[in-house]
Amino acid sequence: MKVGFIGLGIMGRPMAKNLLKAGVDLLVADINKEAVADVVAAGAKEATYAEIGEQCQRIILMVPSGEISKSILFDEGGVASTVKVGTVVCDMSSVTPVESQECYEALKAKGVGFIDAPVSGGEPGAVAGTLAIMAGGDQEDFDAFGEYFDIMGSSALLIGGSGSGSVTKLANQVIVNNTIAVVSEAFVLAVKAGADPVKVYKAIRGGLAGSAVLDAKIPMIVERNFKPGGPIRINHKDIKNVVNTAHSIDVPIPYTAQLYEILQAMKVHGHMGDDHGGIVQYFEKLADVEVKKVD
């Protein structure tokens, strides 16, 4: 069976390569031709959106936004212009629940299944094939991607109907990004007070303050390594989706609203390409201190 993979960015490229390593017959597309050439060199075939729709029974999207997903699917020459009845599309992008439901309904009208299945784990998880996959849609469509989810991730769970995966990813991003912000604030306090951040980390990581976020981000922060595994620009977009979704259903989100303003400040100061551990720089600027290893 041929599988289409559209979107070969920081996450999509290693995900596609893992599928190729597992022997999947893969057709790929991306506006970044260097990324396409790299994945083609690994064994994929380049194709247009329409060719992927025509030739592939399973199609994966991994792109920056729901607007881009809808354009790839439904614009002139898009996947939906040639897709066949019985095909299943899986959007692994981080989008709003409304956008996922719109894609689900439009494709269902064509006899095509649709799963929203965003992921958590960042670039390291994409490379290692250990992503956590959170899905929404129909059981039969979820099952159709089971073998591919097993290649790309360490866990995959169908949460509920269409949009449920996207809702779960929004909740995930609230927790991850607010935790990074709180960890950043705490370590700026510790450093400003004269403590060694590495020793503070070692002292608290085994207690209740310990977390996957703490273990992932503090070693990077103290090394001043902000090479993106999850860039701030993507998290900025995700948190904007959280704010808009929450407001649309009358859910107050005071912490996350403040977080969005922090990310806006990071945007103004040119940090959108940094890893989201770089949120620490906002708090560092306020306190005029850097969280780094003691010489």
BELPEWO-V912766 format. One record per residue. N is the residue number from 0. PHI is phi in radians with two decimals (none if undefined). PSI is psi in radians with two decimals (NA if undefined). NEAR is the number of other ideal C-beta (glycine too) atoms within 10 Angstrom. Layout:
n->(N/N)
phi->(PHI/PHI)
psi->(PSI/PSI)
near->(NEAR/NEAR)
//
This chain:
n->(0/1/2/3/4/5/6/7/8/9/10/11/12/13/14/15/16/17/18/19/20/21/22/23/24/25/26/27/28/29/30/31/32/33/34/35/36/37/38/39/40/41/42/43/44/45/46/47/48/49/50/51/52/53/54/55/56/57/58/59/60/61/62/63/64/65/66/67/68/69/70/71/72/73/74/75/76/77/78/79/80/81/82/83/84/85/86/87/88/89/90/91/92/93/94/95/96/97/98/99/100/101/102/103/104/105/106/107/108/109/110/111/112/113/114/115/116/117/118/119/120/121/122/123/124/125/126/127/128/129/130/131/132/133/134/135/136/137/138/139/140/141/142/143/144/145/146/147/148/149/150/151/152/153/154/155/156/157/158/159/160/161/162/163/164/165/166/167/168/169/170/171/172/173/174/175/176/177/178/179/180/181/182/183/184/185/186/187/188/189/190/191/192/193/194/195/196/197/198/199/200/201/202/203/204/205/206/207/208/209/210/211/212/213/214/215/216/217/218/219/220/221/222/223/224/225/226/227/228/229/230/231/232/233/234/235/236/237/238/239/240/241/242/243/244/245/246/247/248/249/250/251/252/253/254/255/256/257/258/259/260/261/262/263/264/265/266/267/268/269/270/271/272/273/274/275/276/277/278/279/280/281/282/283/284/285/286/287/288/289/290/291/292/293/294)
phi->(none/-1.45/-2.07/-1.71/-2.33/-2.05/1.99/-2.03/-1.49/-1.05/-1.72/-1.12/-1.07/-1.16/-1.12/-1.11/-1.14/-1.15/-1.10/-1.12/-1.06/-1.49/1.60/-1.29/-1.39/-2.03/-1.85/-2.26/-2.63/-2.92/-1.29/-1.51/-1.24/-1.14/-1.13/-1.05/-1.06/-1.13/-1.30/-1.09/-1.09/-1.50/2.20/-1.45/-2.10/-1.37/-2.67/-1.41/-1.05/-1.14/-1.16/-1.12/-1.06/-1.31/-1.79/-1.92/-1.56/-2.24/-2.31/-1.97/-1.96/-2.50/-2.20/-1.22/-2.70/-1.16/-1.06/-1.20/-0.99/-1.14/-1.12/-1.07/-1.37/-2.02/-1.22/-0.99/1.38/-1.43/-0.99/-1.20/-1.26/-2.27/-1.10/-1.76/-0.98/1.69/-1.19/-2.19/-1.83/-2.15/-1.66/-1.68/-1.28/-1.63/-2.35/-1.42/-1.02/-1.10/-1.10/-1.09/-1.15/-1.10/-1.13/-1.02/-1.15/-1.16/-1.35/-1.04/-1.12/-1.72/1.36/-2.03/-1.40/-2.55/-2.13/-1.66/-2.48/-1.15/-2.26/-2.28/2.42/1.11/-1.02/-1.02/-1.19/-1.16/-1.18/-1.38/1.26/-2.11/-1.13/-1.60/-1.91/-2.05/-2.09/-2.34/2.49/-1.57/-0.99/-1.13/-1.29/-1.06/-1.09/-1.12/-1.82/-0.92/-1.16/-1.38/-1.07/-1.12/-1.34/-1.53/-2.41/-1.70/-2.65/-2.54/-2.37/-1.43/-1.38/3.02/-1.23/-0.92/1.66/-1.17/-1.13/-1.15/-1.08/-1.10/-1.13/-1.07/-1.08/-1.01/-1.22/-1.02/-1.17/-1.08/-1.27/-1.17/-1.14/-1.03/-1.12/-1.17/-1.03/-1.05/-1.06/-1.12/-1.31/-1.12/-1.02/-1.08/-1.20/-1.08/-1.43/1.77/-1.52/-1.39/-1.11/-1.16/-1.24/-1.06/-1.02/-1.11/-1.26/-1.80/-1.17/-1.55/-1.73/-1.15/-1.34/-1.15/-2.85/-1.08/-1.13/-0.99/-1.19/-1.39/-1.72/-1.10/-1.02/-1.24/-1.08/-1.18/-1.57/0.99/-1.80/-1.96/-1.10/-1.29/-1.73/-2.30/-1.14/-1.02/-1.06/-1.27/-1.21/-1.03/-1.12/-1.13/-1.22/-1.08/-1.09/-1.07/-1.05/-1.14/-1.16/-1.08/-1.14/-1.20/-2.03/1.05/-1.89/-1.18/-2.37/-1.07/-1.11/-1.26/-1.11/-1.14/-1.02/-1.05/-1.18/-1.09/-1.15/-1.08/-1.11/-1.08/-1.11/-1.03/-1.63/1.37/-1.85/-1.12/-1.53/-1.33/-1.02/-1.19/-1.11/-1.20/-0.95/-0.95/-1.13/-1.12/-1.25/-1.07/-1.12/-1.09/-1.72/0.99/-2.68/-2.09/-1.54/-2.62/-1.04/-1.42/-1.19)
psi->(2.31/2.42/2.36/2.46/2.03/2.07/1.68/0.90/-2.68/-0.50/-0.79/-0.66/-0.92/-0.54/-0.77/-0.71/-0.60/-0.65/-0.73/-0.74/-0.51/0.02/0.24/2.37/1.82/2.26/2.35/2.74/2.53/2.66/-0.32/1.79/-0.45/-0.73/-0.73/-0.82/-0.67/-0.77/-0.59/-0.69/-0.43/-0.07/-0.04/3.01/2.38/2.52/2.79/2.96/-0.74/-0.69/-0.67/-0.74/-0.68/-0.64/-0.31/2.35/-0.32/2.26/2.25/2.34/2.39/1.40/2.97/-0.41/2.87/-0.58/-0.73/-0.71/-0.84/-0.64/-0.79/-0.67/-0.78/-0.15/2.92/2.27/0.17/3.13/-0.75/-0.26/-0.34/-0.08/2.56/2.64/2.38/-0.23/2.66/2.26/2.38/1.99/1.91/0.15/2.83/1.88/3.11/2.71/-0.64/-0.76/-0.71/-0.76/-0.63/-0.76/-0.73/-0.87/-0.75/-0.68/-0.62/-0.62/-0.36/0.09/0.43/2.35/2.75/2.29/2.30/2.13/1.14/2.91/2.82/2.53/-0.23/-2.99/-0.71/-0.72/-0.61/-0.72/-0.76/-0.23/0.60/0.46/2.58/2.12/2.15/2.07/2.66/2.50/-2.76/2.55/-0.77/-0.59/-0.66/-0.80/-0.54/-0.37/0.11/-0.84/-0.54/-0.64/-0.65/-0.53/-0.72/-0.37/2.94/-0.26/2.55/2.25/2.29/2.00/-0.71/-2.61/-3.13/2.34/-0.27/-0.63/-0.74/-0.67/-0.77/-0.70/-0.66/-0.76/-0.73/-0.77/-0.59/-0.85/-0.86/-0.89/-0.65/-0.62/-0.75/-0.73/-0.77/-0.75/-0.75/-0.83/-0.75/-0.75/-0.52/-0.73/-0.83/-0.78/-0.74/-0.53/-0.06/0.14/2.66/2.05/-0.53/-0.73/-0.63/-0.79/-0.84/-0.58/-0.60/-0.25/-0.41/-0.08/-2.82/-0.43/-0.20/2.56/2.88/-0.63/-0.81/-0.82/-0.56/-0.65/-0.65/-0.75/-0.61/-0.77/-0.81/-0.38/-0.01/0.71/1.78/0.44/2.23/2.23/-0.67/1.66/2.62/-0.60/-0.63/-0.73/-0.59/-0.79/-0.75/-0.74/-0.57/-0.72/-0.67/-0.87/-0.82/-0.73/-0.78/-0.76/-0.58/-0.38/0.33/0.79/1.96/2.39/1.21/-0.74/-0.81/-0.54/-0.73/-0.70/-0.72/-0.68/-0.60/-0.78/-0.60/-0.72/-0.69/-0.65/-0.82/-0.63/0.23/0.50/0.26/-0.40/-0.09/2.72/2.64/-0.18/-0.34/-0.12/-0.48/-0.51/-0.47/-0.83/-0.61/-0.73/-0.68/-0.68/-0.09/0.97/2.74/2.41/1.79/2.89/2.50/2.23/NA)
near->(9/16/24/26/31/28/26/28/20/17/26/24/24/21/25/30/21/19/25/19/12/14/9/19/14/23/20/27/22/22/12/13/11/8/18/19/13/17/24/16/8/15/15/23/14/15/21/14/23/17/17/27/24/18/17/26/14/20/26/28/26/27/23/15/17/24/12/16/26/19/14/24/25/15/12/8/13/18/28/22/14/17/25/13/8/10/24/23/29/28/31/31/29/26/30/24/24/15/20/29/19/20/26/24/11/15/21/15/9/12/11/23/21/27/27/35/34/26/25/20/21/20/18/13/21/25/18/13/19/13/27/17/27/25/26/27/30/17/9/9/23/23/13/20/24/9/14/23/22/14/15/27/25/14/13/20/15/19/18/12/15/22/23/20/32/28/20/23/30/23/11/17/24/19/13/21/26/19/15/25/21/18/25/23/16/18/25/23/15/19/20/15/9/6/14/14/20/16/11/20/22/11/13/17/13/8/7/6/14/12/15/10/18/19/11/19/26/24/14/16/26/21/11/13/14/20/12/19/21/24/22/26/18/21/23/21/19/25/25/14/22/24/18/12/18/16/12/11/7/6/11/9/17/7/13/20/14/12/24/17/11/19/25/13/15/21/13/9/11/8/21/18/12/19/23/29/24/25/29/26/22/19/21/20/13/12/13/8/16/15/26/14/12/10/3)
//
